[in-house]
Each structure stands twice: as structure tokens, then as C-alpha cells.
Amino acid sequence: GHQSATQDGIPRCPISQQEMVDPVKNTNCGHTYSREGIMSLLTQKNGRCPCPMGGCANKEVKADQLEDDTQMGIAINRARRRKQTMQEKLSQEAADVDESDEEM
């Protein structure tokens, strides 16, 4: 299964369904989650839970399988910057549109 992303191309945490924050990779199955998401899941389930990625065969995730996913972290930062740039462009365009409307 492929990691899903938000419309902005920011990877989505399979647990919270929100933008991925502070990504950690499961060294056992290779899936990535938000640190907060997987840690709260593990806390609820007494320290072990199946991998939350749909269809994953890893039935026992433990905290010691998790490591920082630096690649994903870089990708997220890049996507966030792109999103900011897009929003700035859009708000500039919106400002331009407002001005031309007044001349009608």
C-alpha cells in the first residue's frame, strides 16, 4: 500500500488522518506514522498494536521498531514550503482580483 497524502502533497498520518508531523518509520514493515499518533496508539494498547496501515501484515508494532524517518521529514518540509508559497500566490491573486472588480 502507498502512503496517502493530503491535497498539498503532504503525507498523511494513517492514524490521525492529519498531515504527518514528526514522522517515525517502522523498521519492521517500512510504514511511517506521526510519532504522536503511533505513541498514543501504543499507550492505549499497552505497548503493542497492529500496524495501522491498511492491509499491512505486521500485527505487532512496538516502540523499539520505530526510528526517525528523516527522508519523510525532508519531504514534508518541502511540501509545506510549497504549500505556503501557493497560499501566498493565491492571496496575492485574490488581492489583484479585488482591485479590478472595483473598476466595473
Residue, then its C-alpha position, 0 to 999 in steps of 0.5 A: g500500500h502507498q502512503s496517502a497524502t493530503q491535497d498539498g502533497i503532504p503525507r498523511c498520518p494513517i492514524s490521525q488522518q492529519e498531515m504527518v508531523d514528526p514522522v517515525k518509520n517502522t523498521n519492521c514493515g517500512h510504514t511511517y506514522s506521526r510519532e504522536g499518533i503511533m505513541s498514543l496508539l501504543t499507550q492505549k494498547n499497552g505497548r503493542c498494536p497492529c500496524p495501522m496501515g491498511g492491509c499491512a501484515n505486521k500485527e505487532v508494532k512496538a516502540d523499539q521498531l520505530e526510528d526517525d524517518t528523516q527522508m519523510g521529514i525532508a519531504i514534508n518540509r518541502a511540501r509545506r514550503r510549497k504549500q505556503t508559497m501557493q497560499e501566498k500566490l493565491s492571496q496575492e491573486a485574490a488581492d489583484v482580483d479585488e482591485s479590478d472588480e472595483e473598476m466595473 
